[in-house]
Amino acid sequence: MLNNAILSTAAEEVKELSIGDAAITAIFGYCVVFAGLICLMIVLYCTGAYFKSKNAKEEAEKKAVAQKSAEKTASVVETKAELPLAPGSAGHVKLFDVPDKEAAMIMAIVADKMQKPLNELHFISIKEVK
C-alpha cells in the first residue's frame, strides 16, 4: 500500500520534457563528457612529459659517466705513453674500453694464431666493438 502511494506521488510529480529542455539536457551531458575527456588528455600529456624528461636525464647521466670513463682511459693511456718501453716490446698500445687483462689475452691469441712471437707484433690500438 505504501509503495503504491509513493509510486502514484512520483508519477504525479514527473512532468514531460519539452524539446528545448531535452536539447539543453543533451548538450549539457555532451559538455560534461567532453570536459572529462579533455581532463584525461591533459593528465596523460603531463604524465608523458614527465617520463620523457626522466628518460632524458638518465641518458644525460649515462653520457656523463661514459665521458668520464673515456677521460679516465685516455689519462691511463697517456700515463702509459710516458713510461719507458720494455726491452723487446714493440711500443705502446692504445686501449679503448678494454681492460688490460683482456687486451693481453687478445694479443696472446693473435700471436698464437699467427704463430709469431708476441714481441715481433706491433699492436696500435685495441677497441671493443659494441
CNS distance restraints for C-alpha pairs under 8 A (distance, minus, plus):
assign (resid   1 and name CA) (resid   5 and name CA) 6.40 0.50 0.50
assign (resid   2 and name CA) (resid   6 and name CA) 6.30 0.50 0.50
assign (resid   3 and name CA) (resid   7 and name CA) 6.09 0.50 0.50
assign (resid   4 and name CA) (resid   8 and name CA) 6.05 0.50 0.50
assign (resid   5 and name CA) (resid   9 and name CA) 6.11 0.50 0.50
assign (resid   6 and name CA) (resid  10 and name CA) 6.07 0.50 0.50
assign (resid   7 and name CA) (resid  11 and name CA) 6.01 0.50 0.50
assign (resid   8 and name CA) (resid  12 and name CA) 6.23 0.50 0.50
assign (resid   9 and name CA) (resid  13 and name CA) 6.42 0.50 0.50
assign (resid  10 and name CA) (resid  14 and name CA) 6.40 0.50 0.50
assign (resid  17 and name CA) (resid  21 and name CA) 5.89 0.50 0.50
assign (resid  17 and name CA) (resid  22 and name CA) 6.10 0.50 0.50
assign (resid  18 and name CA) (resid  22 and name CA) 6.20 0.50 0.50
assign (resid  19 and name CA) (resid  23 and name CA) 6.09 0.50 0.50
assign (resid  20 and name CA) (resid  24 and name CA) 6.22 0.50 0.50
assign (resid  21 and name CA) (resid  25 and name CA) 6.15 0.50 0.50
assign (resid  22 and name CA) (resid  26 and name CA) 6.10 0.50 0.50
assign (resid  23 and name CA) (resid  27 and name CA) 6.09 0.50 0.50
assign (resid  24 and name CA) (resid  28 and name CA) 6.06 0.50 0.50
assign (resid  25 and name CA) (resid  29 and name CA) 6.16 0.50 0.50
assign (resid  26 and name CA) (resid  30 and name CA) 6.20 0.50 0.50
assign (resid  27 and name CA) (resid  31 and name CA) 6.15 0.50 0.50
assign (resid  28 and name CA) (resid  32 and name CA) 6.28 0.50 0.50
assign (resid  29 and name CA) (resid  33 and name CA) 6.32 0.50 0.50
assign (resid  30 and name CA) (resid  34 and name CA) 6.18 0.50 0.50
assign (resid  31 and name CA) (resid  35 and name CA) 5.97 0.50 0.50
assign (resid  32 and name CA) (resid  36 and name CA) 6.23 0.50 0.50
assign (resid  33 and name CA) (resid  37 and name CA) 6.32 0.50 0.50
assign (resid  34 and name CA) (resid  38 and name CA) 6.09 0.50 0.50
assign (resid  35 and name CA) (resid  39 and name CA) 6.22 0.50 0.50
assign (resid  36 and name CA) (resid  40 and name CA) 6.22 0.50 0.50
assign (resid  37 and name CA) (resid  41 and name CA) 6.11 0.50 0.50
assign (resid  38 and name CA) (resid  42 and name CA) 6.21 0.50 0.50
assign (resid  39 and name CA) (resid  43 and name CA) 6.30 0.50 0.50
assign (resid  40 and name CA) (resid  44 and name CA) 6.23 0.50 0.50
assign (resid  41 and name CA) (resid  45 and name CA) 6.08 0.50 0.50
assign (resid  42 and name CA) (resid  46 and name CA) 6.15 0.50 0.50
assign (resid  43 and name CA) (resid  47 and name CA) 6.17 0.50 0.50
assign (resid  44 and name CA) (resid  48 and name CA) 6.14 0.50 0.50
assign (resid  45 and name CA) (resid  49 and name CA) 6.20 0.50 0.50
assign (resid  46 and name CA) (resid  50 and name CA) 6.18 0.50 0.50
assign (resid  47 and name CA) (resid  51 and name CA) 6.39 0.50 0.50
assign (resid  48 and name CA) (resid  52 and name CA) 6.12 0.50 0.50
assign (resid  49 and name CA) (resid  53 and name CA) 6.20 0.50 0.50
assign (resid  50 and name CA) (resid  54 and name CA) 6.21 0.50 0.50
assign (resid  51 and name CA) (resid  55 and name CA) 6.13 0.50 0.50
assign (resid  52 and name CA) (resid  56 and name CA) 6.19 0.50 0.50
assign (resid  53 and name CA) (resid  57 and name CA) 6.21 0.50 0.50
assign (resid  54 and name CA) (resid  58 and name CA) 6.36 0.50 0.50
assign (resid  55 and name CA) (resid  59 and name CA) 6.21 0.50 0.50
assign (resid  56 and name CA) (resid  60 and name CA) 6.15 0.50 0.50
assign (resid  57 and name CA) (resid  61 and name CA) 6.22 0.50 0.50
assign (resid  58 and name CA) (resid  62 and name CA) 6.22 0.50 0.50
assign (resid  59 and name CA) (resid  63 and name CA) 6.16 0.50 0.50
assign (resid  60 and name CA) (resid  64 and name CA) 6.18 0.50 0.50
assign (resid  61 and name CA) (resid  65 and name CA) 6.19 0.50 0.50
assign (resid  62 and name CA) (resid  66 and name CA) 6.10 0.50 0.50
assign (resid  63 and name CA) (resid  67 and name CA) 6.01 0.50 0.50
assign (resid  64 and name CA) (resid  68 and name CA) 6.15 0.50 0.50
assign (resid  65 and name CA) (resid  69 and name CA) 6.19 0.50 0.50
assign (resid  66 and name CA) (resid  70 and name CA) 6.09 0.50 0.50
assign (resid  67 and name CA) (resid  71 and name CA) 6.11 0.50 0.50
assign (resid  68 and name CA) (resid  72 and name CA) 6.04 0.50 0.50
assign (resid  69 and name CA) (resid  73 and name CA) 6.03 0.50 0.50
assign (resid  70 and name CA) (resid  74 and name CA) 6.03 0.50 0.50
assign (resid  70 and name CA) (resid  96 and name CA) 7.71 0.50 0.50
assign (resid  70 and name CA) (resid  97 and name CA) 7.50 0.50 0.50
assign (resid  71 and name CA) (resid  75 and name CA) 6.10 0.50 0.50
assign (resid  72 and name CA) (resid  76 and name CA) 6.22 0.50 0.50
assign (resid  73 and name CA) (resid  77 and name CA) 6.14 0.50 0.50
assign (resid  73 and name CA) (resid  95 and name CA) 7.47 0.50 0.50
assign (resid  73 and name CA) (resid  96 and name CA) 6.93 0.50 0.50
assign (resid  73 and name CA) (resid  97 and name CA) 7.25 0.50 0.50
assign (resid  74 and name CA) (resid  78 and name CA) 6.09 0.50 0.50
assign (resid  75 and name CA) (resid  79 and name CA) 6.16 0.50 0.50
assign (resid  76 and name CA) (resid  80 and name CA) 6.19 0.50 0.50
assign (resid  77 and name CA) (resid  81 and name CA) 6.14 0.50 0.50
assign (resid  77 and name CA) (resid  94 and name CA) 6.13 0.50 0.50
assign (resid  77 and name CA) (resid  95 and name CA) 7.05 0.50 0.50
assign (resid  78 and name CA) (resid  82 and name CA) 6.55 0.50 0.50
assign (resid  79 and name CA) (resid  83 and name CA) 6.81 0.50 0.50
assign (resid  80 and name CA) (resid  92 and name CA) 7.37 0.50 0.50
assign (resid  81 and name CA) (resid  92 and name CA) 6.37 0.50 0.50
assign (resid  85 and name CA) (resid  89 and name CA) 6.55 0.50 0.50
assign (resid  85 and name CA) (resid  91 and name CA) 6.47 0.50 0.50
assign (resid  85 and name CA) (resid  92 and name CA) 7.73 0.50 0.50
assign (resid  88 and name CA) (resid 119 and name CA) 5.75 0.50 0.50
assign (resid  89 and name CA) (resid 119 and name CA) 5.33 0.50 0.50
assign (resid  89 and name CA) (resid 120 and name CA) 7.94 0.50 0.50
assign (resid  90 and name CA) (resid 119 and name CA) 6.19 0.50 0.50
assign (resid  90 and name CA) (resid 120 and name CA) 7.04 0.50 0.50
assign (resid  90 and name CA) (resid 121 and name CA) 6.80 0.50 0.50
assign (resid  90 and name CA) (resid 122 and name CA) 5.31 0.50 0.50
assign (resid  90 and name CA) (resid 123 and name CA) 7.71 0.50 0.50
assign (resid  91 and name CA) (resid 122 and name CA) 7.09 0.50 0.50
assign (resid  91 and name CA) (resid 123 and name CA) 7.92 0.50 0.50
assign (resid  92 and name CA) (resid 123 and name CA) 7.72 0.50 0.50
assign (resid  92 and name CA) (resid 124 and name CA) 7.13 0.50 0.50
assign (resid  93 and name CA) (resid 123 and name CA) 5.85 0.50 0.50
assign (resid  93 and name CA) (resid 124 and name CA) 5.09 0.50 0.50
assign (resid  93 and name CA) (resid 125 and name CA) 5.04 0.50 0.50
assign (resid  93 and name CA) (resid 126 and name CA) 7.18 0.50 0.50
assign (resid  94 and name CA) (resid 124 and name CA) 6.31 0.50 0.50
assign (resid  94 and name CA) (resid 125 and name CA) 4.33 0.50 0.50
assign (resid  94 and name CA) (resid 126 and name CA) 6.28 0.50 0.50
assign (resid  95 and name CA) (resid  99 and name CA) 7.61 0.50 0.50
assign (resid  95 and name CA) (resid 100 and name CA) 7.91 0.50 0.50
assign (resid  95 and name CA) (resid 103 and name CA) 7.61 0.50 0.50
assign (resid  95 and name CA) (resid 125 and name CA) 5.70 0.50 0.50
assign (resid  95 and name CA) (resid 126 and name CA) 5.02 0.50 0.50
assign (resid  95 and name CA) (resid 127 and name CA) 6.07 0.50 0.50
assign (resid  96 and name CA) (resid 125 and name CA) 7.60 0.50 0.50
assign (resid  96 and name CA) (resid 126 and name CA) 6.21 0.50 0.50
assign (resid  96 and name CA) (resid 127 and name CA) 4.67 0.50 0.50
assign (resid  96 and name CA) (resid 128 and name CA) 6.63 0.50 0.50
assign (resid  97 and name CA) (resid 127 and name CA) 6.41 0.50 0.50
assign (resid  97 and name CA) (resid 128 and name CA) 6.06 0.50 0.50
assign (resid  98 and name CA) (resid 102 and name CA) 6.53 0.50 0.50
assign (resid  98 and name CA) (resid 103 and name CA) 6.43 0.50 0.50
assign (resid  98 and name CA) (resid 126 and name CA) 7.18 0.50 0.50
assign (resid  98 and name CA) (resid 127 and name CA) 6.47 0.50 0.50
assign (resid  98 and name CA) (resid 128 and name CA) 6.19 0.50 0.50
assign (resid  99 and name CA) (resid 103 and name CA) 6.32 0.50 0.50
assign (resid 100 and name CA) (resid 104 and name CA) 6.15 0.50 0.50
assign (resid 101 and name CA) (resid 105 and name CA) 6.34 0.50 0.50
assign (resid 102 and name CA) (resid 106 and name CA) 6.16 0.50 0.50
assign (resid 103 and name CA) (resid 107 and name CA) 6.19 0.50 0.50
assign (resid 103 and name CA) (resid 126 and name CA) 6.92 0.50 0.50
assign (resid 104 and name CA) (resid 108 and name CA) 6.14 0.50 0.50
assign (resid 105 and name CA) (resid 109 and name CA) 6.13 0.50 0.50
assign (resid 106 and name CA) (resid 110 and name CA) 6.19 0.50 0.50
assign (resid 107 and name CA) (resid 111 and name CA) 6.13 0.50 0.50
assign (resid 107 and name CA) (resid 118 and name CA) 7.39 0.50 0.50
assign (resid 107 and name CA) (resid 123 and name CA) 7.87 0.50 0.50
assign (resid 108 and name CA) (resid 112 and name CA) 6.11 0.50 0.50
assign (resid 108 and name CA) (resid 118 and name CA) 6.89 0.50 0.50
assign (resid 109 and name CA) (resid 113 and name CA) 6.13 0.50 0.50
assign (resid 110 and name CA) (resid 114 and name CA) 6.08 0.50 0.50
assign (resid 111 and name CA) (resid 115 and name CA) 5.84 0.50 0.50
assign (resid 111 and name CA) (resid 116 and name CA) 5.41 0.50 0.50
assign (resid 111 and name CA) (resid 117 and name CA) 6.18 0.50 0.50
assign (resid 111 and name CA) (resid 118 and name CA) 5.49 0.50 0.50
assign (resid 111 and name CA) (resid 121 and name CA) 7.37 0.50 0.50
assign (resid 112 and name CA) (resid 116 and name CA) 6.65 0.50 0.50
assign (resid 112 and name CA) (resid 117 and name CA) 7.87 0.50 0.50
assign (resid 116 and name CA) (resid 120 and name CA) 6.88 0.50 0.50
assign (resid 116 and name CA) (resid 121 and name CA) 7.56 0.50 0.50
assign (resid 117 and name CA) (resid 121 and name CA) 7.18 0.50 0.50
